[in-house]
Amino acid sequence: MSANPGRPPRRSPSLGLMNAPPPPGWYPDQADPRYVRWWDGRQWTPHVQPAQPVQQQHPAAQRNDASAIEMAMGGTGDAASVQHQVQQRAGVGGTIGGGGGTLFTEPVLVINQKAKLIEMANEYAVYDQHGRQLGSVMQVGQSGAQKALRLLTKLDSMMTVTLEIRDNTGRPVLVLTRPATMWKGTVHVQRPDQSPVGDIKLANVWGKARFDFEVNGQRIGGMRAENLRAWDIKILDHADTEIGQISKTWQGLAKAAFTTADNYVLQIHRPLQDPLLSMVVASALTVDTILSQNQS
């Protein structure tokens, strides 16, 4: 990252706000005009993305492992249901201030899995606390044999799982890969260019689940379940100070009875920097991939 990635954009003089700080948003990166950089309202952040119209859909949005034979059972939530999920089911007290409208700048992320009577691929929608969709998560890279195993058996839970976390244009921002495993699980977190971020490792087999965030072999944080079913999980930094929380939320009787879909609310208590930020954003999906999908 450049030491001076860009100047904070100024408001129009005609508005009489020349000296007012600009609102949070994506602005041209003066260090590289091919990119835009996120301004959080006070300072430039490390988050950049290619400069393109926000309405332009990334080609990756068309790539996933979903099949025509899958039978969806309702959606992933509307604004009202997401707000109820956050405030009533996850116990978030009122609206949490801050947030820049992206997967990496919101203090609350709601991750709802698409419920299907027949499931060939995991699909999730990601919302902010107000019910505005920020992105999606798609399973990719399954072989024909793995899809057949998933349709006919539960053996696919021991095979490799790859998930792409995508922004609202369909552009991948993180890739999560859980290699084939029998017992302990590890999820490798990567950038879309395959550069590594770190690993999220299940540290135990029995008892309340514990995960470690590891970067270059060093522990930078982790997760600790507060109950055996991992309905509530604390997110910790390297000093085991709580920096966030994951709450698994009740998805409704129909979904619970007939599907394996799970819903989560991720709260981030304070601003974080990478690589810890990316590990935390990936955390709820790691829990679902390692624990919940294997319990189904």
C-alpha positions as a LaTeX table, in Angstrom:
\begin{tabular}{lrrr}
\hline
Residue & $x$ (\AA) & $y$ (\AA) & $z$ (\AA) \\
\hline
Met1 & 0.00 & 0.00 & 0.00 \\
Ser2 & 1.28 & 3.41 & $-0.92$ \\
Ala3 & 2.08 & 5.76 & 1.93 \\
Asn4 & $-0.15$ & 8.34 & 0.28 \\
Pro5 & $-2.75$ & 6.35 & $-1.70$ \\
Gly6 & $-4.84$ & 9.39 & $-2.55$ \\
Arg7 & $-6.19$ & 12.68 & $-1.39$ \\
Pro8 & $-9.52$ & 12.75 & 0.42 \\
Pro9 & $-12.03$ & 13.93 & $-2.20$ \\
Arg10 & $-13.57$ & 17.35 & $-1.64$ \\
Arg11 & $-17.21$ & 18.24 & $-1.74$ \\
Ser12 & $-18.43$ & 20.66 & $-4.34$ \\
Pro13 & $-17.75$ & 24.32 & $-3.42$ \\
Ser14 & $-21.28$ & 25.12 & $-4.54$ \\
Leu15 & $-22.56$ & 23.22 & $-1.53$ \\
Gly16 & $-20.54$ & 25.40 & 0.84 \\
Leu17 & $-18.83$ & 22.32 & 2.29 \\
Met18 & $-15.31$ & 22.64 & 0.88 \\
Asn19 & $-13.71$ & 21.81 & 4.23 \\
Ala20 & $-16.16$ & 19.12 & 5.34 \\
Pro21 & $-14.77$ & 15.56 & 5.30 \\
Pro22 & $-16.21$ & 13.49 & 2.47 \\
Pro23 & $-18.59$ & 10.64 & 3.24 \\
Pro24 & $-17.32$ & 7.03 & 3.30 \\
Gly25 & $-17.07$ & 5.54 & $-0.15$ \\
Trp26 & $-14.93$ & 4.23 & $-3.01$ \\
Tyr27 & $-12.76$ & 6.93 & $-4.61$ \\
Pro28 & $-10.02$ & 6.90 & $-7.30$ \\
Asp29 & $-6.69$ & 5.64 & $-5.98$ \\
Gln30 & $-4.11$ & 8.23 & $-6.99$ \\
Ala31 & $-1.35$ & 5.66 & $-6.58$ \\
Asp32 & $-2.89$ & 3.51 & $-9.34$ \\
Pro33 & $-5.78$ & 4.83 & $-11.47$ \\
Arg34 & $-6.85$ & 1.30 & $-12.33$ \\
Tyr35 & $-8.23$ & 0.97 & $-8.76$ \\
Val36 & $-10.53$ & 2.68 & $-6.33$ \\
Arg37 & $-9.78$ & 2.75 & $-2.59$ \\
Trp38 & $-12.18$ & 2.81 & 0.39 \\
Trp39 & $-12.27$ & 6.10 & 2.34 \\
Asp40 & $-13.91$ & 5.42 & 5.77 \\
Gly41 & $-14.81$ & 9.05 & 6.39 \\
Arg42 & $-11.59$ & 9.76 & 8.34 \\
Gln43 & $-8.76$ & 8.04 & 6.52 \\
Trp44 & $-7.85$ & 5.80 & 3.61 \\
Thr45 & $-8.08$ & 2.04 & 4.31 \\
Pro46 & $-6.07$ & $-0.85$ & 2.79 \\
His47 & $-9.13$ & $-2.01$ & 0.80 \\
Val48 & $-8.96$ & $-1.53$ & $-2.97$ \\
Gln49 & $-10.85$ & $-2.92$ & $-5.92$ \\
Pro50 & $-10.68$ & $-2.49$ & $-9.70$ \\
Ala51 & $-12.25$ & 0.73 & $-10.94$ \\
Gln52 & $-15.46$ & $-0.32$ & $-12.66$ \\
Pro53 & $-19.11$ & 0.74 & $-12.55$ \\
Val54 & $-20.71$ & $-0.71$ & $-9.43$ \\
Gln55 & $-23.62$ & $-2.02$ & $-11.49$ \\
Gln56 & $-21.31$ & $-4.06$ & $-13.70$ \\
Gln57 & $-21.59$ & $-7.70$ & $-12.80$ \\
His58 & $-18.37$ & $-9.65$ & $-12.51$ \\
Pro59 & $-18.15$ & $-12.78$ & $-14.72$ \\
Ala60 & $-17.62$ & $-14.88$ & $-11.57$ \\
Ala61 & $-21.23$ & $-14.14$ & $-10.60$ \\
Gln62 & $-22.26$ & $-16.62$ & $-13.26$ \\
Arg63 & $-19.96$ & $-19.36$ & $-11.92$ \\
Asn64 & $-21.17$ & $-21.64$ & $-9.14$ \\
Asp65 & $-21.99$ & $-25.27$ & $-8.52$ \\
Ala66 & $-25.75$ & $-24.85$ & $-8.12$ \\
Ser67 & $-27.84$ & $-27.23$ & $-10.19$ \\
Ala68 & $-31.22$ & $-27.02$ & $-11.88$ \\
Ile69 & $-32.41$ & $-30.03$ & $-9.90$ \\
Glu70 & $-32.06$ & $-28.21$ & $-6.58$ \\
Met71 & $-35.34$ & $-27.20$ & $-4.99$ \\
Ala72 & $-35.11$ & $-23.86$ & $-3.23$ \\
Met73 & $-37.32$ & $-23.39$ & $-0.21$ \\
Gly74 & $-37.87$ & $-19.67$ & 0.18 \\
Gly75 & $-35.28$ & $-16.92$ & $-0.01$ \\
Thr76 & $-32.53$ & $-15.81$ & 2.34 \\
Gly77 & $-34.50$ & $-12.98$ & 3.93 \\
Asp78 & $-35.87$ & $-9.52$ & 3.28 \\
Ala79 & $-35.00$ & $-6.29$ & 5.10 \\
Ala80 & $-37.61$ & $-6.78$ & 7.82 \\
Ser81 & $-36.68$ & $-10.40$ & 8.55 \\
Val82 & $-32.96$ & $-9.62$ & 8.61 \\
Gln83 & $-33.49$ & $-6.75$ & 11.06 \\
His84 & $-35.57$ & $-9.07$ & 13.26 \\
Gln85 & $-32.83$ & $-11.70$ & 13.04 \\
Val86 & $-30.21$ & $-9.19$ & 14.18 \\
Gln87 & $-32.13$ & $-7.50$ & 16.99 \\
Gln88 & $-34.33$ & $-10.29$ & 18.35 \\
Arg89 & $-32.63$ & $-13.57$ & 17.56 \\
Ala90 & $-29.00$ & $-12.46$ & 17.84 \\
Gly91 & $-29.71$ & $-9.97$ & 20.64 \\
Val92 & $-27.98$ & $-6.99$ & 19.05 \\
Gly93 & $-29.20$ & $-4.00$ & 21.03 \\
Gly94 & $-30.36$ & $-1.42$ & 18.50 \\
Thr95 & $-28.46$ & $-0.14$ & 15.50 \\
Ile96 & $-24.66$ & $-0.24$ & 15.73 \\
Gly97 & $-23.08$ & 2.88 & 14.29 \\
Gly98 & $-20.34$ & 3.01 & 11.70 \\
Gly99 & $-19.91$ & 0.92 & 8.62 \\
Gly100 & $-19.08$ & 1.78 & 5.05 \\
Gly101 & $-21.47$ & $-0.41$ & 3.13 \\
Thr102 & $-19.05$ & $-3.21$ & 2.21 \\
Leu103 & $-18.20$ & $-6.68$ & 3.47 \\
Phe104 & $-15.05$ & $-5.31$ & 5.14 \\
Thr105 & $-16.42$ & $-2.15$ & 6.71 \\
Glu106 & $-19.73$ & $-3.10$ & 8.36 \\
Pro107 & $-19.83$ & $-3.86$ & 12.12 \\
Val108 & $-22.59$ & $-6.47$ & 11.63 \\
Leu109 & $-22.79$ & $-9.08$ & 8.89 \\
Val110 & $-25.77$ & $-11.40$ & 8.48 \\
Ile111 & $-24.93$ & $-14.65$ & 6.66 \\
Asn112 & $-28.02$ & $-16.60$ & 5.59 \\
Gln113 & $-27.80$ & $-19.88$ & 3.75 \\
Lys114 & $-30.17$ & $-20.56$ & 0.88 \\
Ala115 & $-32.49$ & $-23.36$ & 1.94 \\
Lys116 & $-32.98$ & $-26.23$ & $-0.52$ \\
Leu117 & $-34.84$ & $-29.51$ & $-0.30$ \\
Ile118 & $-32.18$ & $-30.97$ & $-2.61$ \\
Glu119 & $-28.78$ & $-29.35$ & $-2.12$ \\
Met120 & $-25.91$ & $-29.72$ & $-4.57$ \\
Ala121 & $-23.98$ & $-26.60$ & $-3.58$ \\
Asn122 & $-23.88$ & $-24.27$ & $-0.60$ \\
Glu123 & $-25.12$ & $-20.75$ & $-1.33$ \\
Tyr124 & $-25.37$ & $-17.82$ & 1.08 \\
Ala125 & $-26.43$ & $-14.18$ & 0.98 \\
Val126 & $-24.62$ & $-11.61$ & 3.14 \\
Tyr127 & $-26.50$ & $-8.58$ & 4.49 \\
Asp128 & $-25.79$ & $-5.61$ & 6.72 \\
Gln129 & $-27.78$ & $-5.03$ & 9.91 \\
His130 & $-30.46$ & $-3.10$ & 7.96 \\
Gly131 & $-31.12$ & $-5.91$ & 5.48 \\
Arg132 & $-29.16$ & $-4.45$ & 2.56 \\
Gln133 & $-27.35$ & $-7.18$ & 0.64 \\
Leu134 & $-23.58$ & $-6.68$ & 0.60 \\
Gly135 & $-22.52$ & $-9.82$ & $-1.19$ \\
Ser136 & $-22.90$ & $-13.55$ & $-1.57$ \\
Val137 & $-21.05$ & $-16.81$ & $-1.08$ \\
Met138 & $-20.99$ & $-19.57$ & $-3.68$ \\
Gln139 & $-19.55$ & $-23.06$ & $-3.62$ \\
Val140 & $-17.35$ & $-23.75$ & $-6.65$ \\
Gly141 & $-15.04$ & $-26.43$ & $-8.02$ \\
Gln142 & $-16.97$ & $-29.61$ & $-7.24$ \\
Ser143 & $-16.39$ & $-32.57$ & $-9.51$ \\
Gly144 & $-19.23$ & $-34.60$ & $-10.99$ \\
Ala145 & $-18.41$ & $-37.41$ & $-8.57$ \\
Gln146 & $-18.64$ & $-35.10$ & $-5.58$ \\
Lys147 & $-22.03$ & $-33.81$ & $-6.73$ \\
Ala148 & $-23.26$ & $-37.39$ & $-7.12$ \\
Leu149 & $-22.04$ & $-38.26$ & $-3.62$ \\
Arg150 & $-23.77$ & $-35.20$ & $-2.24$ \\
Leu151 & $-27.03$ & $-36.15$ & $-3.95$ \\
Leu152 & $-27.00$ & $-39.78$ & $-2.82$ \\
Thr153 & $-24.95$ & $-39.88$ & 0.40 \\
Lys154 & $-23.38$ & $-37.72$ & 3.11 \\
Leu155 & $-19.80$ & $-38.65$ & 2.15 \\
Asp156 & $-19.31$ & $-35.26$ & 0.49 \\
Ser157 & $-18.81$ & $-33.78$ & 3.97 \\
Met158 & $-15.36$ & $-35.42$ & 3.97 \\
Met159 & $-14.38$ & $-34.01$ & 0.56 \\
Thr160 & $-12.80$ & $-30.70$ & $-0.40$ \\
Val161 & $-15.10$ & $-27.67$ & $-0.14$ \\
Thr162 & $-14.29$ & $-24.36$ & $-1.85$ \\
Leu163 & $-16.33$ & $-21.21$ & $-1.24$ \\
Glu164 & $-15.99$ & $-17.81$ & $-2.91$ \\
Ile165 & $-17.01$ & $-14.75$ & $-0.89$ \\
Arg166 & $-18.16$ & $-12.17$ & $-3.44$ \\
Asp167 & $-19.07$ & $-8.52$ & $-3.27$ \\
Asn168 & $-22.34$ & $-7.17$ & $-4.63$ \\
Thr169 & $-21.03$ & $-7.08$ & $-8.21$ \\
Gly170 & $-20.14$ & $-10.78$ & $-8.02$ \\
Arg171 & $-16.39$ & $-10.09$ & $-7.76$ \\
Pro172 & $-14.59$ & $-12.61$ & $-5.49$ \\
Val173 & $-12.90$ & $-10.97$ & $-2.51$ \\
Leu174 & $-11.90$ & $-14.06$ & $-0.52$ \\
Val175 & $-11.66$ & $-17.78$ & $-1.28$ \\
Leu176 & $-12.11$ & $-20.39$ & 1.47 \\
Thr177 & $-10.93$ & $-23.95$ & 0.93 \\
Arg178 & $-11.42$ & $-26.80$ & 3.36 \\
Pro179 & $-9.38$ & $-29.79$ & 2.15 \\
Ala180 & $-10.79$ & $-33.30$ & 2.41 \\
Thr181 & $-10.66$ & $-34.43$ & 6.02 \\
Met182 & $-11.92$ & $-37.09$ & 8.42 \\
Trp183 & $-11.59$ & $-35.34$ & 11.78 \\
Lys184 & $-10.01$ & $-31.99$ & 12.45 \\
Gly185 & $-10.76$ & $-29.31$ & 9.90 \\
Thr186 & $-8.66$ & $-26.50$ & 8.49 \\
Val187 & $-9.90$ & $-23.77$ & 6.18 \\
His188 & $-7.33$ & $-22.00$ & 4.01 \\
Val189 & $-8.22$ & $-18.34$ & 3.42 \\
Gln190 & $-6.86$ & $-16.82$ & 0.20 \\
Arg191 & $-7.18$ & $-13.71$ & $-1.95$ \\
Pro192 & $-8.76$ & $-14.19$ & $-5.38$ \\
Asp193 & $-5.22$ & $-14.16$ & $-6.90$ \\
Gln194 & $-4.46$ & $-17.23$ & $-4.73$ \\
Ser195 & $-2.12$ & $-15.35$ & $-2.40$ \\
Pro196 & $-2.58$ & $-16.72$ & 1.14 \\
Val197 & $-4.18$ & $-14.79$ & 3.98 \\
Gly198 & $-3.97$ & $-17.50$ & 6.64 \\
Asp199 & $-5.55$ & $-20.64$ & 8.05 \\
Ile200 & $-8.50$ & $-21.16$ & 10.38 \\
Lys201 & $-7.89$ & $-24.42$ & 12.25 \\
Leu202 & $-10.18$ & $-26.47$ & 14.42 \\
Ala203 & $-8.09$ & $-27.02$ & 17.53 \\
Asn204 & $-10.09$ & $-29.82$ & 19.16 \\
Val205 & $-12.38$ & $-32.72$ & 18.28 \\
Trp206 & $-14.34$ & $-33.12$ & 21.52 \\
Gly207 & $-16.01$ & $-30.54$ & 23.73 \\
Lys208 & $-16.75$ & $-26.94$ & 22.89 \\
Ala209 & $-15.24$ & $-26.06$ & 19.53 \\
Arg210 & $-12.05$ & $-23.97$ & 19.45 \\
Phe211 & $-10.49$ & $-22.46$ & 16.35 \\
Asp212 & $-7.17$ & $-20.71$ & 15.83 \\
Phe213 & $-6.40$ & $-18.03$ & 13.25 \\
Glu214 & $-2.87$ & $-18.64$ & 11.97 \\
Val215 & $-0.84$ & $-16.44$ & 9.61 \\
Asn216 & 2.63 & $-17.63$ & 8.57 \\
Gly217 & 2.50 & $-20.19$ & 11.37 \\
Gln218 & 1.73 & $-17.58$ & 14.06 \\
Arg219 & $-1.54$ & $-17.44$ & 15.97 \\
Ile220 & $-3.19$ & $-14.01$ & 15.58 \\
Gly221 & $-6.56$ & $-14.84$ & 17.15 \\
Gly222 & $-9.27$ & $-17.45$ & 17.19 \\
Met223 & $-12.79$ & $-18.49$ & 18.10 \\
Arg224 & $-14.21$ & $-20.17$ & 21.19 \\
Ala225 & $-17.67$ & $-21.74$ & 21.26 \\
Glu226 & $-19.71$ & $-21.03$ & 24.37 \\
Asn227 & $-21.80$ & $-24.19$ & 24.04 \\
Leu228 & $-21.45$ & $-27.68$ & 22.55 \\
Arg229 & $-23.66$ & $-26.97$ & 19.55 \\
Ala230 & $-21.66$ & $-23.81$ & 18.73 \\
Trp231 & $-24.70$ & $-21.53$ & 18.68 \\
Asp232 & $-22.69$ & $-18.70$ & 20.25 \\
Ile233 & $-19.01$ & $-18.19$ & 19.52 \\
Lys234 & $-16.61$ & $-15.53$ & 20.78 \\
Ile235 & $-14.02$ & $-14.15$ & 18.36 \\
Leu236 & $-10.67$ & $-13.31$ & 19.96 \\
Asp237 & $-7.49$ & $-11.48$ & 19.04 \\
His238 & $-3.94$ & $-12.72$ & 19.71 \\
Ala239 & $-4.25$ & $-11.78$ & 23.40 \\
Asp240 & $-7.61$ & $-13.59$ & 23.71 \\
Thr241 & $-9.47$ & $-10.28$ & 24.03 \\
Glu242 & $-12.98$ & $-10.54$ & 22.62 \\
Ile243 & $-13.28$ & $-8.60$ & 19.35 \\
Gly244 & $-16.47$ & $-10.09$ & 17.96 \\
Gln245 & $-19.18$ & $-12.68$ & 18.24 \\
Ile246 & $-21.00$ & $-15.17$ & 16.01 \\
Ser247 & $-24.60$ & $-16.09$ & 16.83 \\
Lys248 & $-26.30$ & $-18.93$ & 15.03 \\
Thr249 & $-29.92$ & $-17.86$ & 14.63 \\
Trp250 & $-33.14$ & $-19.83$ & 14.36 \\
Gln251 & $-34.05$ & $-20.13$ & 10.69 \\
Gly252 & $-37.71$ & $-21.09$ & 11.10 \\
Leu253 & $-39.50$ & $-24.40$ & 11.51 \\
Ala254 & $-39.75$ & $-25.22$ & 7.81 \\
Lys255 & $-36.04$ & $-24.70$ & 7.16 \\
Ala256 & $-35.00$ & $-26.51$ & 10.33 \\
Ala257 & $-37.22$ & $-29.51$ & 9.63 \\
Phe258 & $-36.58$ & $-30.04$ & 5.94 \\
Thr259 & $-33.20$ & $-28.48$ & 5.08 \\
Thr260 & $-29.65$ & $-28.11$ & 6.43 \\
Ala261 & $-29.56$ & $-24.33$ & 5.90 \\
Asp262 & $-28.12$ & $-22.23$ & 8.73 \\
Asn263 & $-28.18$ & $-18.51$ & 9.48 \\
Tyr264 & $-25.58$ & $-16.49$ & 11.38 \\
Val265 & $-25.05$ & $-12.98$ & 12.68 \\
Leu266 & $-21.43$ & $-11.82$ & 12.93 \\
Gln267 & $-20.72$ & $-8.81$ & 15.18 \\
Ile268 & $-17.34$ & $-7.06$ & 14.98 \\
His269 & $-16.81$ & $-4.95$ & 18.11 \\
Arg270 & $-14.05$ & $-2.64$ & 16.84 \\
Pro271 & $-12.28$ & $-1.75$ & 13.57 \\
Leu272 & $-9.75$ & $-4.38$ & 12.54 \\
Gln273 & $-6.83$ & $-4.47$ & 10.12 \\
Asp274 & $-5.83$ & $-7.23$ & 7.75 \\
Pro275 & $-5.04$ & $-10.06$ & 7.95 \\
Leu276 & $-7.17$ & $-10.36$ & 11.12 \\
Leu277 & $-10.09$ & $-8.56$ & 9.44 \\
Ser278 & $-10.25$ & $-11.03$ & 6.56 \\
Met279 & $-10.03$ & $-13.98$ & 8.95 \\
Val280 & $-12.94$ & $-12.60$ & 10.99 \\
Val281 & $-15.07$ & $-11.99$ & 7.88 \\
Ala282 & $-14.44$ & $-15.62$ & 6.90 \\
Ser283 & $-15.13$ & $-16.95$ & 10.41 \\
Ala284 & $-18.88$ & $-17.66$ & 10.31 \\
Leu285 & $-18.54$ & $-19.58$ & 7.06 \\
Thr286 & $-15.69$ & $-21.58$ & 8.54 \\
Val287 & $-17.87$ & $-22.63$ & 11.47 \\
Asp288 & $-20.67$ & $-23.64$ & 9.12 \\
Thr289 & $-18.35$ & $-25.54$ & 6.76 \\
Ile290 & $-16.45$ & $-27.45$ & 9.43 \\
Leu291 & $-19.12$ & $-28.00$ & 12.06 \\
Ser292 & $-22.71$ & $-27.49$ & 10.92 \\
Gln293 & $-22.45$ & $-29.14$ & 7.52 \\
Asn294 & $-20.86$ & $-32.21$ & 9.14 \\
Gln295 & $-23.61$ & $-32.39$ & 11.76 \\
Ser296 & $-26.39$ & $-32.47$ & 9.16 \\
\hline
\end{tabular}
